[in-house]
């Protein structure tokens, strides 16, 4: 049985720590910068076997326009060292703005699809903000039971005039919650 834990170290570094019994693993960190990127952090067996989440990305990285509609996100770029079929499972969806942020339209939830292969995120962002970043956590398991886990990003820019750049607030909110 394997376990992957993500820990937020300060406001700028996300570390992945994995326990795979007696197997040796690699742990990567994801540094959060002033602009969003589609990079992912992952953990996998160092023997080169099993899925590799290192090249993972969200299928729709830049979500536009912010029309409050749900956008389908699939995880792309996961490979398997031996070419075994790999199953993706969304394990969480977070965002860097509150679910009911000022000027966001107060539609909720902003994310769904946890426990399925596909995430759905809302095309909206806070009016006074710089844009919204979604963090989609997932695991990939091949038919032999080997797995990797990672986080990919998708973002809704404030407007097209900023060149689709988004500033990470450093905050994390569960996109799947319903606010009363």
C-alpha positions in Angstrom: 0.0 0.0 0.0 1.4 3.4 -0.9 0.7 6.8 0.6 1.5 10.2 -0.7 1.3 13.3 1.5 1.6 16.9 0.3 2.7 19.5 2.7 2.7 23.3 2.3 6.0 24.6 3.4 5.6 28.4 3.9 3.6 30.2 1.2 5.8 29.2 -1.7 6.7 25.5 -1.7 4.6 22.4 -1.8 6.5 19.2 -0.9 5.5 15.6 -1.8 6.5 13.0 0.7 5.7 9.3 -0.1 5.8 6.1 1.8 5.9 3.0 -0.4 6.9 0.4 2.2 10.4 -0.8 1.3 10.4 0.8 -2.2 12.7 3.7 -2.8 10.9 6.8 -4.1 11.7 10.2 -5.5 10.1 13.3 -3.9 9.8 16.5 -5.9 8.7 19.9 -4.8 6.6 22.5 -6.6 7.6 26.1 -6.1 4.8 28.6 -6.5 5.8 31.6 -8.4 4.1 34.9 -9.2 2.6 33.5 -12.3 0.7 30.3 -12.8 2.2 27.4 -14.7 1.0 24.0 -15.6 3.8 22.2 -13.8 3.1 19.3 -11.6 4.7 17.7 -8.6 4.9 14.0 -8.5 6.3 10.9 -6.7 7.1 7.6 -8.3 9.3 4.6 -8.0 12.9 5.4 -8.7 13.3 2.0 -10.4 11.7 3.5 -13.5 8.7 1.2 -13.3 5.1 2.2 -13.3 3.4 5.5 -14.2 5.3 8.7 -14.4 3.3 11.9 -13.5 6.2 14.3 -14.2 4.8 15.4 -17.5 1.2 15.8 -16.4 -0.9 18.8 -17.3 -4.5 19.9 -17.3 -6.2 19.6 -20.7 -7.5 23.2 -20.6 -4.7 25.2 -18.9 -6.2 28.7 -19.6 -9.9 28.9 -19.1 -11.6 31.7 -21.0 -14.0 33.4 -20.9 -15.0 33.6 -17.2 -18.7 32.9 -18.0 -19.4 30.8 -14.8 -19.8 27.6 -16.8 -18.2 24.3 -15.7 -15.2 23.3 -17.8 -14.1 19.7 -18.3 -10.5 19.0 -17.3 -8.7 15.7 -18.0 -5.2 14.9 -17.0 -2.8 14.6 -20.0 0.9 13.6 -20.1 1.0 10.6 -17.7 3.1 7.8 -19.1 4.0 4.3 -18.0 7.5 2.9 -18.2 6.2 -0.4 -19.6 3.3 1.0 -21.6 0.7 -0.5 -19.3 -2.8 1.1 -19.4 -3.1 3.7 -16.7 -6.2 4.9 -14.8 -6.4 8.5 -13.6 -8.4 9.4 -10.5 -9.0 12.9 -9.3 -8.3 13.1 -5.6 -8.9 16.8 -4.9 -9.6 20.2 -6.4 -8.5 23.4 -4.7 -8.3 27.1 -5.8 -6.5 30.2 -4.6 -9.6 32.3 -4.2 -12.6 31.8 -1.8 -15.5 29.9 -3.4 -17.7 33.0 -3.0 -15.1 35.6 -3.8 -16.2 39.2 -4.4 -17.2 39.6 -8.0 -17.2 35.8 -8.8 -20.9 35.4 -9.4 -21.5 33.4 -6.2 -22.1 30.2 -8.1 -21.0 27.0 -6.2 -19.4 24.6 -6.1 -16.5 25.7 -8.2 -15.2 22.1 -8.7 -16.4 18.6 -8.9 -15.3 15.1 -10.1 -13.3 14.0 -7.1 -13.2 10.1 -7.2 -13.6 10.1 -11.0 -11.1 10.4 -13.9 -12.4 13.9 -14.9 -12.4 17.2 -13.0 -14.9 20.0 -13.6 -13.9 23.5 -12.7 -15.9 26.7 -12.9 -14.9 29.4 -15.4 -14.9 32.3 -13.0 -12.6 34.5 -10.9 -12.9 37.3 -8.4 -13.6 40.7 -10.1 -11.0 42.7 -8.1 -8.4 39.8 -8.2 -5.7 38.9 -10.7 -7.4 35.6 -11.7 -8.0 32.2 -10.2 -5.8 29.2 -10.2 -7.2 25.7 -9.8 -5.0 22.9 -8.3 -6.2 19.5 -9.4 -4.7 16.6 -7.5 -4.8 13.1 -9.0 -3.3 9.7 -8.8 -2.4 7.4 -11.8 -2.4 3.7 -11.4 -1.3 1.1 -14.0 -2.7 -2.4 -14.4 0.1 -3.8 -12.2 -0.9 -1.6 -9.2 2.1 0.9 -9.5 1.1 4.5 -9.1 2.1 8.1 -9.0 0.4 11.2 -7.8 0.6 14.9 -8.7 -1.0 18.3 -8.9 -1.7 20.1 -12.2 -2.9 23.7 -12.6 -5.5 25.4 -14.7 -6.3 29.1 -14.4 -8.9 31.7 -15.2 -7.1 35.0 -15.9 -8.7 38.3 -14.8 -8.7 39.6 -18.3 -6.9 39.2 -21.7 -5.0 42.5 -21.2 -2.7 41.0 -18.6 -1.5 38.4 -21.1 -3.3 35.6 -19.2 -0.9 36.0 -16.3 -2.3 35.0 -12.9 -0.8 35.7 -9.5 -1.1 32.9 -6.9 -2.5 34.3 -3.7 -0.9 31.5 -1.7 -4.3 30.6 -0.2 -6.0 27.2 -0.8 -9.8 26.7 -0.7 -11.7 23.5 -1.4 -13.4 24.0 -4.7 -16.0 21.3 -4.1 -17.7 22.8 -1.1 -21.1 24.4 -1.0 -21.2 27.6 1.0 -24.4 28.4 2.9 
